[in-house]
Amino acid sequence: MTIELERRRRDRLIASIKQYFAEMLDQDIGDLKASLLLDFILKEIGPAIYNSAVADAQARISEMVSELDATCYEPEEGYWKR
């Protein structure tokens, strides 16, 4: 699976990478190098982050489903007990 970014987001991330290199590493890099670094991050690191986020979402959904009976319980045959 390849993580695809919309053009505007990709451009902002490339600008952010260039700014990081300039401010933190005192190196100016061009659009091509920043773009290649972004591609590497998306292909190499992105899936690990994505899978972790999916696992977190799955755990939260499981937790919510296990609490469903307590949250949505409605007493039965309660008309005459009023």
N, C-alpha and C positions, 0 to 999 in steps of 0.2 A: 504494500500500500504506500503510495506516495502522497505526502501532505501537500495539497495545492493551496496557494494563497492568492487572493485577489490582487490585482496589479497595484492598487493604492497601498494596501497593507505591505506588500513586498517592497515597494519603494520606500515606505517609512522605516521598515526594518533595515534595509540597506543603509539608509541615512544614519540610523542608530548605530549600526556596526562601525561605520566610518567615524562617527563622533566618538565612540568608545576607543577606537584605536588612536585617534588624535589626542584625546584627553588623558587616557589611562596609560598608553604605551608610547606617547610622543611619536607616533608614526602616522603618516598620511597614506591612506590606501585609496585606490580608485574604485569606481563602481564595479568593475569586473572582479577584482579580488573580494570585495565585500559580497558580491552576488555569489561567487563560488563558495565562500565561507557559509553563507546562508543556506545554500543548497546542501552542503555537507551536514550542517546542523539538522536540517529538516530530514535528511535521509538516515543519518546515523543516530542522532539523539532524539529526534521527534517521536519515533515510534515508542520508545521507552516511556516518554512523558505521556503520550496518548494512552498507552496500555495502563499506566498507573492511574490516570484519570478515569478510565473506564472501570477499573477495579474499585476505585473509591466510590464511583456512582453506583456500581452494582452492590457494594456493601451497604450503602445508604438506603437503596431501594429495598434490599432484603430486610433491613432493620425496620423500615416503614411498614412493610407487609407484615412482619411479625407483630407489630403493634396495632394492626388494623382492627382486630377483634375488640381490643380495649377502647380504641378511639371511636369506632363506629357501631358499637353494640347498642341495640335497642331492645328493652325488655319485651317479652312476648305476652300476649293475652293480658294486657294491663288495663283493659277498659273498665272492668268492674272493681278494680282496686283504687280507683280515683276517689 
